Amino acid sequence: MKRRLPASAKIWTRRAVLLLETGILLFWLGIALQNDRFIITSAILFTYLILALMVSSGPSKGVSLQRNLSVERTLEEHPFQVNTKITNESATSSLIQVMEGFPVSLDIVEGGPHYVTFVGSNSASTVSSILQADFRGHYVIPAPSATVTDEFGLRERQIKGPRPTFVSIMPPIEDLSDLALDSRTAQPEIGTFRSSSVGVGTEFFGIREYLPGDEIRRINWKASARTDTLLSNEYEREHVTNIYLVVDLGTARVDALKWTVRTAASIATYLLRTRNRLGLIVLGQSTSHVRIESGRRQLIKVLDKLVTAEPGGSAEPSTYLVRLLEEMPRCEILVVSALASEAIWRTVVALRRKHEHVSVITRTAKSLEADERDLVVKAALLLYSLRRRATIQQIKNAQVKVIEIPADRSVRTALAAIQERPLRH
């Protein structure tokens, strides 16, 4: 059943009011100045208004609006389409002006917030706009409204759309499906992280002599035929890994925030899609937490937390974070941070005290060019560089691996550096 949209009563348009006021003004001017032309002109205007009101049936009551988006979720800097369908179920044609309330944080790539269209009787028309968001978040697009006028443009009716629509802007996620990452904290569950012990799995390890009890499907018949001895295939036992991802959003620079969130989202997506167990801690305006789990639902929880996280804070180890560390299971910890705050090293040290395997992923600081004559700016840049180096050194002193990658390099570079370590025996 189609829901009837709320509509206001018919009101006079600005055009009708202007014609009426002009007619009244000319009439009184004609009488005051005893000018017949003014009186005749006012009579013509009054006659036009009266006849138009008698002939016109007024603004159509059968106009409705429907809104849909091309996607419910999209990536930063990726355009998406907003479609508004205007349906006229009446027997008369209507001139309709549609007003969109697009948020100022969404850039209009094509189209606009206001447009006028003529819709015939018992027909529909669709108008589209293309929007784009440059920063992650959940955006609310208010319901559209429309103004329906009669044939002569003298009376109008206001119509409201059914409901607002929502779109989630996600950080871009790098495809790491072909990357193999070894683990030092493998758990005895089904997963894709390999250990050095031999067992039941899917990754080929080698060939050995057949032993009583080996499954027949494990026998390598080609190798057995060449050696006249039964040989069995060995496979690497697969495991799942517990990993906590700590994301530091204690920076005010937009480019650093984008890099941090995009890197964290790519790593989280890769680890969860390879059937591992992942937890999330976001250090921002407040400390937020997603408990360690696995599966598609966990991926949605983690990405949603990254999308809604507010930057800010001091990156100091809060009481809530200390309590989380006490409750954490045995796991590996990956910290993604721009290292913009000096206090982040204390949080990393607190993580290192509770867990053996901690790695920090950061991006190489950009070399900011300044005018040689601007000594204040040069001194500030030098001070920032020295503080950042000191922070990195303090983290390394706590036996934590710091991986610096250029901002224009892929996340694969960081994960490749993490996996340069021995397998767990």
C-alpha positions, 0 to 999 in steps of 0.5 A: 500500500502506497503511503500518502505523503503529507501535503500542506494547504494550497497557498498563493504564489509570489507571482499571484500576490505580485499581480494582485498587489499591482492591480490594486496599486494601479486601480487606486493610482488611476482613481487618484490621478484620474488616469483611465489607462491605470484603471483599465490595466488593473481591470485586466489583471483582476480579470486574468486572476479571476478567470485563472482561478475559475479555470484551474483545478489548483495544484495537483494532490496526487504528487509523491516523492521517492528517494533511493541511493545507488549504494548504502556504503561507499568509499571516500572520494568515490561518487554515488548517485542520489535518485529522486522519483517524482510521480504524478497520479493526477489527471493534470500536468504539474510544474514541480520544484524539488528542493534537496537538503544535501549536507554541506560535508557532501560535495555535489559532483553533478546536479544540484540541490534545486531543480524544476521539472514538468511532469505530465498526468499519470506519469513519473520523472526521475532526477539524479544528483551525484555526490561525493564525500572526502572523509569517512563517516555516517551521513544523513541526507534529509528527505526532499521537499517539493512545491507543486504549482497549478497551470498558471503558477498562481497557487502552490502546494508544499510536499514533504518526502517520506524519510531521510536516507543514510549513507556510510562512507568507508575508508578505502581498503587495499586488497591483500588477499594474496598475502601470506602472513606467518604468526608467532601466537598461532592457536589450535583452530582452523585458520590460514596462519601457518606454523612450522609443525606438520599436520592436517591442512591445505598448504603442501609441505613435503613428501615422506614414506607411507606410515600405517594409518595414513589416509589413502587420499594422502598417498602421492601415487605418482611419486610412489610409482617412480620409487616403487615405495608408498609415499604420503603428502605432508601438509602444513597445519593451519592455525588461527591467530589472536590479534588486537589492532590499536589505532591512534587518532590523536592527530589533527592533520586530515592526511594523517587521519586518513592514512591511519584509518585506511591502513587500519581498515585494510589490515583488519579486513585482511585478517578477518577475511583470512578467518583470524580473531581480531579485536580493536582499540581506538585511541581518539577523543575517547577510548573505544573497544571492540572485543576480539572475535572473528567472522563477517559480523566482526568485520562490520563492527570493526569498520563501523567503529573506525568510521565513527571514531572521533580524532583527538585525545592525548594518547595517554594510557587511560584507566579504561585501556589499562583495564582492557589490557588486563582482560586481553587474551594472549595475542599479538598487537599491531599499533597503527599511529602517525606518532604525532603525540609524544604520549603515544610511546607510554601507551606502547610501553604499557602494551609491551609490558602485558604482551610479548609481540607488539609492532608499531606501523607508522608512516614516514614524516613528510618533508615540509618545505618552508621559506628559508627566511621564515626562521620560526617555521623552520625551527618548528619543523625541526622541533617536530622532527626531533620530537618524533625521532625521540618518540620512535627511539623510546618505542624501540628501546622497549623492544618494540618493532617500528615499521616506517612506510612512506605515505604513498606506499601500500599497506602490503609494505608494512605487513611484509615487514611484520612477517620478517620473523621466525615461525613459532616452534 
